[in-house]
Amino acid sequence: MTTLIGLLAIPAAAGASWAGVKAGLNGARQNIASIEKIVIRLDDKVDSMAVDHGERIATLEAETSNLKDR
């Protein structure tokens, strides 16, 4: 009888362990999703800054060219 109870404890422990792993994976998925959102926002910000920077460079080049022509 003791052996039978001991054998039943193994699947119960395995089930509890799996529940812990599953909860940890769900937490990891949420963290990864949050990190992905942050990276996308930063990427968009860098892209918009690059466009602004490119426009500024083009303006400076045009002004420099105008000054050289004078």
C-alpha positions in Angstrom: 0.0 0.0 0.0 2.8 2.4 0.8 4.4 1.7 -2.5 1.2 2.4 -4.3 0.9 5.8 -2.5 4.5 6.5 -3.3 3.9 5.8 -7.0 0.9 8.1 -7.1 3.0 10.9 -5.6 5.3 10.9 -8.6 2.7 11.9 -11.2 1.3 14.5 -8.8 4.8 16.0 -8.3 5.4 16.0 -12.1 2.1 17.7 -12.7 2.9 20.4 -10.1 6.3 20.9 -11.7 4.8 21.2 -15.2 2.4 23.8 -13.8 5.3 25.8 -12.5 7.2 25.6 -15.8 4.1 26.6 -17.7 3.5 29.6 -15.5 7.2 30.6 -16.0 6.9 30.3 -19.8 3.8 32.4 -19.8 5.6 35.1 -17.8 8.5 34.9 -20.2 6.2 35.3 -23.2 4.7 38.4 -21.6 8.2 39.8 -20.9 9.3 39.1 -24.5 6.1 40.8 -25.8 6.9 43.9 -23.6 10.5 44.0 -24.8 9.3 43.7 -28.4 7.0 46.7 -28.0 9.8 48.8 -26.6 12.2 47.8 -29.4 9.6 48.7 -32.0 9.0 52.1 -30.4 12.7 52.8 -30.2 13.2 51.6 -33.8 10.4 54.0 -35.0 12.0 56.8 -33.0 15.4 56.2 -34.6 13.8 56.0 -38.0 12.1 59.4 -37.5 15.3 60.9 -36.2 17.2 59.7 -39.2 14.7 61.3 -41.5 14.9 64.6 -39.6 18.7 64.3 -39.6 18.8 63.6 -43.3 16.6 66.6 -44.0 18.9 68.8 -41.9 21.9 67.6 -43.7 20.2 68.3 -47.1 19.3 71.8 -45.9 22.9 72.5 -44.7 24.3 71.2 -48.0 22.0 73.5 -50.0 22.9 76.5 -47.8 26.6 75.7 -48.1 26.2 75.4 -51.9 24.4 78.8 -52.0 27.2 80.4 -49.9 29.8 79.0 -52.3 28.0 80.4 -55.3 28.0 83.9 -53.8 
